Amino acid sequence: MIKTQKHSIAKKGSSLLLLVMVLVTFLPLSFIVKAATDESVERIYDYANTLSNSEKEDLEELAESYYQDTGNNYLIVTTTTREEYDYSHSSSPEKDCELYSKAFYDSFIELYGEAHKNCTILTVALSSESSNRRYANISGQSELETKLNDERCTKAFSEIKSSLHDSDYANAYTKYMKVVNRYQKIKPNLNPDSIFLKIWFQLLISVIIGGITIGVMIYHSGGKMTASGQTYLDRERSSLIRRHDHYIRTHTTRTKRKTDSASSSSGGSSSGSSGSGSNGGGYF
């Protein structure tokens, strides 16, 4: 009886020791995984103080949701001095805004790594001297440089220009994210504002096609033709009289096609990326 109790105690003790070893082994790993999961990426840099704390939090959540869905970073940076990042200044405020945007992008990649290289950036430059010198630029970087080319960046700016003009910044930033998210899903060679891409137009076409199809089916459902060629064939009096198959000849003519060596040797020129990404913007 005593041996049995000792054996039971030893068995429980070994099970407890095994449990402790498992916890010691896997708990640090779970903490590491959780730490990596909980790492937050800041995407809203409001140096010009255009947002309240709650508005900034809402935009951060929206940008994170788009990142989880697409893997793209939709960034916003506002400034009154354009001195937060180092870059070679130019004589043009518009060009300075693009250079500032690129310097901001380089800083973002340096902080978060190449895994976050697919970015679009809304840069809002507010002059501290005059409210009439307000400029905004939208740029696309890495893969988004093609999906959001110069034309699409300009279109996206036109979508938010009125809200920026009215200083309705939270609404402008929200609309910016929604527009660029829609544009990047459309093939680069298509017009993102084409009526053929509108959902209501596609539904209308579907209804029209469905109506025509149903109408044709109803029209042809009134009766069915039952007569065929066999109905009027008199098998007793009809027969095949004779059969002829005359093959005469086949003649093929070949003509050598002339090629223009000059045109075949010349090719179209390709322009590489300047490294600053795609850009589009203007004063508001």
Secondary structure, DSSP 8 states (H G I E B T S, - for coil): -HHHHHHHHHHHHHHHHHHHHHHHHHHHHHHHHHHHHH-----EEETT--S-HHHHHHHHHHHHHHHHHHS-EEEEEEESSS-SS-----S-HHHHHHHHHHHHHHHHHHHH-GGG--EEEEEEEE-SS-TT-EEEEEEEETTHHHHT-HHHHHHHHHHHHHHHHTT-HHHHHHHHHHHHHHHTTS-TTS-TT-GGG-HHHHHHHHHHHHHHHHHHHHHHTS------GGGG--TTT-----------------------HHHHH---------SS-EEEEEE-
